[in-house]
Amino acid sequence: IPTEYIFKGLVIFLPSFLQSDIRDYSSLYKVCEGVDCIFHTASYGMSGPEQLRKEQVESVNVEGTNNVINVCKERSIPRLVYTSTINVVFAGKPIEEGDEVSVPYVPPDHIDHYSRTKAIAEQMVLSANGCSLTGGGLGLQTCVLRPCGIYGPEERRHLHRVNVERRLFSFRFGDPRARMNWVHVNNLVLAHTLAAEALTLQRSCVAVSQGKLTTYITSVCFMLPLQFEKLGYSRPLINLPVSLVYLAGSSPLFLLNFIAVSHTFKIDKARQELGYCPKPYSLTDSVEQYLKSRQPRSSLPIRCNKICFLMLVYICLISK
């Protein structure tokens, strides 16, 4: 919600930040006063222990989205841009150059609560397109964007997980040729801005669903060489089956598949209907910034990961 002030005769608007709980309808309704566009980016349960908190994942991703839609209706907010995820269609099976028509949603009984609830929420937002508003008008205009792996300055979800100093990548696993999409945060912001503009009356656009946001395709292994080279470590030579890594308990199976299985998507619809043209960015800068901010090497725990032990057991079994 903008705050107005005068500077040398110019009226300048600065954003003010109001905290609310997406699950609290009355609070959400209050903070949305005077808003003409909502960017719904809130979600819960993507990674870590929170993935297993089914009720909380449901309450934020599904019930929270329902609250946002209802606030749009009651407040006569004409535009809603929803930040979804490629997880809504990726169920662990390879996807090559998928698009909005060829790839179905994950099944309702999908084991990953985050992906399942995000798929439900996405369909709710798309179904709300054109619904009537309290103040009348043409109705609510909605748009759904599906980001992939996000990187950029201060990114803390992906890079810290592939920190080679923690000995988590002493071995490789999965198909080394596996590819996935990545998007720089600046391009992601650009896509959201274009989506909001596309929903205005001036552009006369209706809902644009499921736009993929990057042309840059690589696997998580693209990040690893940068860290290995910067820190002087040798790259891992031994490749483990994904099933063995799963048995080690290091990560849920759907997260391992996210890294080990190819899933790439086209961005044609985002280009055509939003005018989206992503700018080229290098991952090197993000990696270098992360390495500068990492913990000193001496303070990192020096211990053998459980996967190392299981690897030895595996070698012993296959050698007999």
C-alpha positions, 0 to 999 in steps of 0.5 A: 500500500503506497505512502505519499510524500512531497519531494521538491514538488514531486509526488512520490509513493513509497511502499509501506509494509503491513503484516497479515496472516493469509489464513486470517480473512478479516486481517487480510481484508483490512490490509487490502483496502485501496488495492487494485492488484494482488500478487499472491506469492505466499505458500508453505511446505516447499522444503524441509520439515515443513513438507510433512505438516499437512494441515498447515500446508493445506491451510496456507496454500488452499484456504489462504488462496481461497481467502485471497480470491474472496478478498478480491471479490469483496474489495472489488480488486480487479487483478490477481496474479498468482505465483504457482510452481512447476511442481503442480505438473511434475510428479517425478516422471521426465518432462521434455519441453512441456507446455500448458496443454500437454502436461496434466496436473499431479494426481489428487493423491500425490504424496507431496503435499506442497505440489498437490495443494499448489495445483489445487490453488492454481486451479482455484485462481484460474476458475475465478477468472471473470467472476463478479466483483462487489463493485461491478465492472468486468469482473476479476481478471486472473493470471497464473505463473509457474516459476522454476528454480529461482536464483539470484543475489541473496538466494538461500534455498538452493545454493546452500544445499549444494555447499561442497564444504559440507561433504553433501556432494561427495558422490553424484546421483541420478542422471547427470544429463538431467535438465531443468529450468532456472530463472533469475529473480529479476526475470521473475519480477519482470514476468509478474509486472508484465502479467499485472499489466496484461490484466488491465483494461487497456490490454484487454487480456484475460487469464494467462495460465501457466507461463514458464519463466526462463529459457535457461536450461541446466541441471543442478550440476551446473552449480556444483562445478562453480563451487568446486572450482572456487573452493579447490575441491575435486568433483565427485566421480562415483554415481549413486542410484537415487534409491540408495540416496533415498534410503540414506534418509537425506531427502524425500524421494520427490525432492531427489527426483526434482534434481535427478529427473529431467523436467523442462518447459517452454515459455512460448505462451509467456512470450506471446501473451505477456511480451515476456523476454527474459534477460541473460544473467550469470549464475557465477555472480550468485555463487561468488556472493554466496561463497563470500557469505558462507561460514568459515571452513574451520567452523563447519562440522567435519563428520561423515555423512550417513550416505557415505556409510551406506555407500560402503555397504552398497559397494560391499554388497555388489562386490560379492 
